[in-house]
Amino acid sequence: MNTKMLKHLVDLADGKVDCINVGAFFNRFPKSAATLGDLRILKQLGYISLLAADDDIEEIGVNKKALDYFK
């Protein structure tokens, strides 16, 4: 699990259960197979929610489990 990525997602959500600015996320973690793989893992573990359309990520939601991880 990529904890640096998870921390950045939580920071972008301002420590709240919320959707983040996808553009700001991909500025820090450029879209690549590795980044998309890490996002899928975080989703499978229940830390984030993803909304994809046309094979592209439209929304990334930070779940409460992600916030609790850094408490």
BELVEN-V984009 format. One record per residue. N is the residue number from 0. PHI is phi in whole degrees, -180 to 180 (none if undefined). PSI is psi in whole degrees, 0 to 359 (* if undefined). Layout:
n/phi/psi
N/PHI/PSI
N/PHI/PSI
This chain:
n/phi/psi
0/none/136
1/-89/96
2/-72/331
3/-65/319
4/-66/316
5/-62/317
6/-62/318
7/-63/320
8/-62/316
9/-63/319
10/-63/317
11/-64/332
12/-87/4
13/56/36
14/69/23
15/-124/158
16/-73/109
17/-165/167
18/-84/150
19/-110/169
20/-76/107
21/-62/322
22/-62/317
23/-65/322
24/-63/312
25/-73/344
26/-67/324
27/-86/321
28/-121/89
29/-54/144
30/-64/120
31/-153/172
32/-60/321
33/-66/315
34/-63/313
35/-64/324
36/-65/317
37/-64/320
38/-63/319
39/-63/319
40/-63/314
41/-61/323
42/-67/314
43/-61/327
44/-81/352
45/88/11
46/-80/330
47/-137/166
48/-120/143
49/-123/139
50/-119/116
51/-116/144
52/-142/137
53/52/43
54/59/29
55/-134/144
56/-80/120
57/-95/322
58/-141/145
59/-126/121
60/-107/136
61/-94/125
62/-92/164
63/-59/325
64/-58/323
65/-67/319
66/-64/318
67/-66/332
68/-60/327
69/-101/12
70/-81/*
